[in-house]
Amino acid sequence: MGQFPFIYIDCDYFASDQISYLLSPGMVSSDFVEFDEEFSVNLDYINEIPNECSAYIFQFLGTGNHKQCLLVCKRWQLVDGQNCYHLSLDVRSEIVDSLSSIFTCFYSVNKLVLRCDRKSISLSNKALVLISTHCPNLNLLKLCGSREITNYKVARFAKNCKNLRKLSCGSCMFGAKALNVILNYCTNL
C-alpha cells in the first residue's frame, strides 16, 4: 500500500554475470525497480484474506490493538461483529440512546452482561426490549442494577429470547411474576 517492493539479491546464489544482468540499466532505474504493468497495479491484499482468517487473527490482539483495528474499515467491523459472542456493557444514560447501533454491529452476541451504576440512570424497559429484538439468540443475560425494568417488559423480553439458558439478576426491581413469565417462555433455564 504505497510502498515499493523490496528486492534482495543473494550474491552467493547468483553468479556475477547474472547479478550484473539483474542490475543493468534496463532492469533498474535510479529511483525504483521497474516492473511489468501487472505488478504496477496497486492490489489490496488485505481484502483477499477470508473473513474467517481475519476473525482468527483478531482473537490474538489485545484490547487496544483490537479497538484500533476496528477503526480501519467497515469490513473489519462486520467481521468482528459476526464473531463477537460475549459483550459486557456499563449502562449509562449516554449508552442507552445508542444501544440500537451497538447491537447492529454486534448481532452475534449470545452472552450479555449489563451493569448499571447506582448513581446513574438504569437500563429502561425500552432498552431491554430493544436488546431482545437485536439478540434473539441470547443464551446468558446478567443484569446488575436495572431498577427501572417492569414485570410487563420482562415478559416481552422473554418472548423474544426463548433460547435463554442462564439469567442472573442483581439489584433489579422486577418481581416474582416477571421471573415466572421468563421461566414459562425460556424453557432452557
C-alpha angles and dihedrals in degrees: 000000000000094000129113117238116259117233122201119190116197105215092198092057100048126057116241093254091053091051092050089051091050091050096042117128092255091058102038129037124196094259107037145342114279117228135182119272092264090065096044093067110101106237122191102218092182090073090055092064110099117243092244091058092047090051090049091052091049090059091067096051123101120240096264095047091043092055091047092051091054089060093058100079144339092250092062090049089052092048091050092046091053091053102038107105101159123056129174119188133186098217113218132157091266094056097046091071092052099044092107093058092043093055092043087063095040102042096146094065113134100162117053132178118190117187123187123193117231092237098046133073111281129230108284131223091250092053093051092052090046090053091050092053093049095043108040091154094059111147101173130032125179117187119189121182098351097154100161099058114110132206093252095056092046086060091054089048091052092051090056098042105049093151093066110135102170131031126181121184126183126174092356122147102215116104145218093292090062092048091050090052090050090051090050095052100032102057094173093067 
